Every structure is written in C-alpha cells, then in structure tokens.
Amino acid sequence: MNLKEWEESGKTFKHNGYSTFFREEGEGRALLLLHGFPTASYDWKKIWPELSGRFHLIAPDYIGYGFSEKPRNYSYSVFDHADQVERLLLEKGNRECGILAHDYGEKVA
C-alpha cells in the first residue's frame, strides 16, 4: 500500500479542535499501534496485513505528525499525545486494548 492509499483509507477525529488522522482495520481484540519520532502511522504498513487478520488495529498519527494537523502555536507534549490517543480509544468505544509501540510511541503508551 502506498502513502496515498494509506491516507485515503484513513479517518479523522478532533482533538483540541484539530483534525487528527487514524487508520483502523480488522476484527477481534483491539490493538493500538503507536508510531515513533518523527514518523507516523505509515510505519506499520509492512506488518499491517498480517496483524489486521488477527486484531482490530487502530493506528493514529499524533497531532503534528503524518496526516494530522500541524498547528504552529500548540503545546506539543507526550502528555497531550497520550490524551489524544485516549480520546480516540474512548470515541471508538475501546476501554481495553493491546499496545504495540516503538521509539516515542513507548513514551505515549
């Protein structure tokens, strides 16, 4: 899957008034995929097909990354990114999930 297809198959939700991108696919137990710095959810493209056959994958782009908005005057922080991810999960109705994270995503987790 190329980058354009990745974007077109994604969705958005609002965090602090800004559009934030996420992609989801699959069935079963929710698995949250948290990307590193300075990349985006597209990091997961190579393992996505296999994982989506076993889990309901949810992969956000933190605000300021990937296809999410990048406001100039914003207090970017690991705490805000964690709040963003928590809000996404709650909006999706996920109270429990597994987490697969790397690099900066480990801090967000």
C-alpha positions as a Markdown table, in Angstrom:
| # | Residue | x | y | z |
|---|---|---|---|---|
| 1 | Met | 0.0 | 0.0 | 0.0 |
| 2 | Asn | 1.4 | 3.4 | -1.0 |
| 3 | Leu | 1.2 | 6.5 | 1.1 |
| 4 | Lys | -1.7 | 8.0 | -0.8 |
| 5 | Glu | -3.8 | 4.8 | -0.4 |
| 6 | Trp | -2.9 | 4.8 | 3.3 |
| 7 | Glu | -4.3 | 8.4 | 3.7 |
| 8 | Glu | -7.4 | 7.7 | 1.6 |
| 9 | Ser | -8.3 | 4.6 | 3.7 |
| 10 | Gly | -8.0 | 6.6 | 7.0 |
| 11 | Lys | -10.4 | 8.6 | 9.1 |
| 12 | Thr | -10.1 | 11.7 | 11.3 |
| 13 | Phe | -11.4 | 12.9 | 14.6 |
| 14 | Lys | -11.0 | 16.1 | 16.5 |
| 15 | His | -8.5 | 16.6 | 19.4 |
| 16 | Asn | -8.4 | 20.1 | 20.9 |
| 17 | Gly | -10.2 | 21.4 | 17.9 |
| 18 | Tyr | -7.7 | 19.9 | 15.4 |
| 19 | Ser | -8.2 | 17.2 | 12.8 |
| 20 | Thr | -6.2 | 14.1 | 13.7 |
| 21 | Phe | -5.7 | 11.1 | 11.4 |
| 22 | Phe | -6.1 | 7.5 | 12.3 |
| 23 | Arg | -6.4 | 4.2 | 10.4 |
| 24 | Glu | -8.3 | 1.2 | 11.6 |
| 25 | Glu | -9.0 | -2.3 | 10.2 |
| 26 | Gly | -9.6 | -5.8 | 11.2 |
| 27 | Glu | -11.6 | -7.7 | 13.8 |
| 28 | Gly | -11.1 | -9.1 | 17.2 |
| 29 | Arg | -9.2 | -7.7 | 20.1 |
| 30 | Ala | -8.2 | -4.0 | 19.7 |
| 31 | Leu | -4.5 | -3.4 | 19.2 |
| 32 | Leu | -3.3 | 0.2 | 19.4 |
| 33 | Leu | -0.3 | 0.9 | 17.2 |
| 34 | Leu | 1.8 | 3.9 | 18.3 |
| 35 | His | 4.4 | 5.3 | 16.0 |
| 36 | Gly | 7.8 | 6.7 | 16.8 |
| 37 | Phe | 9.6 | 10.0 | 16.2 |
| 38 | Pro | 9.5 | 11.7 | 13.7 |
| 39 | Thr | 7.3 | 9.4 | 11.7 |
| 40 | Ala | 3.6 | 8.4 | 11.5 |
| 41 | Ser | 1.2 | 5.5 | 11.4 |
| 42 | Tyr | 2.5 | 4.6 | 8.0 |
| 43 | Asp | 5.4 | 3.0 | 9.9 |
| 44 | Trp | 3.1 | 0.0 | 10.4 |
| 45 | Lys | 2.4 | -0.7 | 6.7 |
| 46 | Lys | 4.6 | -3.7 | 6.3 |
| 47 | Ile | 3.1 | -5.7 | 9.2 |
| 48 | Trp | -0.4 | -4.3 | 8.8 |
| 49 | Pro | -1.9 | -7.0 | 6.6 |
| 50 | Glu | -0.8 | -9.8 | 8.9 |
| 51 | Leu | -1.9 | -8.1 | 12.1 |
| 52 | Ser | -5.3 | -7.0 | 10.7 |
| 53 | Gly | -6.1 | -10.6 | 10.1 |
| 54 | Arg | -5.8 | -11.2 | 13.9 |
| 55 | Phe | -6.7 | -7.9 | 15.6 |
| 56 | His | -8.8 | -4.7 | 15.3 |
| 57 | Leu | -5.9 | -2.3 | 14.5 |
| 58 | Ile | -6.1 | 1.3 | 15.5 |
| 59 | Ala | -3.2 | 3.5 | 14.4 |
| 60 | Pro | -3.2 | 7.3 | 15.0 |
| 61 | Asp | -0.9 | 10.0 | 13.8 |
| 62 | Tyr | -0.2 | 12.2 | 16.7 |
| 63 | Ile | -1.1 | 15.8 | 16.3 |
| 64 | Gly | 1.8 | 17.4 | 14.4 |
| 65 | Tyr | 2.7 | 14.2 | 12.6 |
| 66 | Gly | 1.7 | 12.4 | 9.4 |
| 67 | Phe | -1.7 | 13.3 | 8.1 |
| 68 | Ser | -2.8 | 15.0 | 11.4 |
| 69 | Glu | -2.9 | 18.8 | 11.6 |
| 70 | Lys | 0.2 | 20.7 | 12.5 |
| 71 | Pro | -0.7 | 23.9 | 14.3 |
| 72 | Arg | 2.0 | 26.4 | 14.8 |
| 73 | Asn | 1.1 | 27.7 | 18.2 |
| 74 | Tyr | 0.4 | 24.4 | 20.1 |
| 75 | Ser | 1.8 | 22.9 | 23.2 |
| 76 | Tyr | 3.1 | 19.7 | 21.8 |
| 77 | Ser | 3.9 | 17.2 | 24.5 |
| 78 | Val | 4.0 | 13.5 | 25.2 |
| 79 | Phe | 1.1 | 14.1 | 27.7 |
| 80 | Asp | -1.0 | 15.7 | 25.0 |
| 81 | His | -0.3 | 12.9 | 22.6 |
| 82 | Ala | -1.3 | 10.4 | 25.3 |
| 83 | Asp | -4.6 | 12.4 | 25.8 |
| 84 | Gln | -5.2 | 12.3 | 22.1 |
| 85 | Val | -4.8 | 8.5 | 21.9 |
| 86 | Glu | -7.0 | 8.1 | 25.0 |
| 87 | Arg | -9.7 | 10.3 | 23.4 |
| 88 | Leu | -9.6 | 8.3 | 20.2 |
| 89 | Leu | -10.0 | 5.0 | 22.1 |
| 90 | Leu | -12.9 | 6.3 | 24.1 |
| 91 | Glu | -14.6 | 7.7 | 21.0 |
| 92 | Lys | -14.2 | 4.3 | 19.4 |
| 93 | Gly | -15.7 | 2.6 | 22.5 |
| 94 | Asn | -12.5 | 0.8 | 23.4 |
| 95 | Arg | -11.9 | 0.5 | 27.1 |
| 96 | Glu | -9.2 | -2.2 | 26.7 |
| 97 | Cys | -6.6 | -2.8 | 24.1 |
| 98 | Gly | -3.2 | -4.2 | 23.5 |
| 99 | Ile | -0.5 | -1.8 | 22.6 |
| 100 | Leu | 2.4 | -2.2 | 20.1 |
| 101 | Ala | 4.7 | 0.9 | 20.3 |
| 102 | His | 8.2 | 1.8 | 19.4 |
| 103 | Asp | 10.5 | 4.8 | 20.0 |
| 104 | Tyr | 8.5 | 7.8 | 21.0 |
| 105 | Gly | 5.3 | 5.7 | 21.0 |
| 106 | Glu | 6.6 | 3.9 | 24.1 |
| 107 | Lys | 6.5 | 7.2 | 26.0 |
| 108 | Val | 3.0 | 7.9 | 24.7 |
| 109 | Ala | 1.9 | 4.4 | 25.8 |
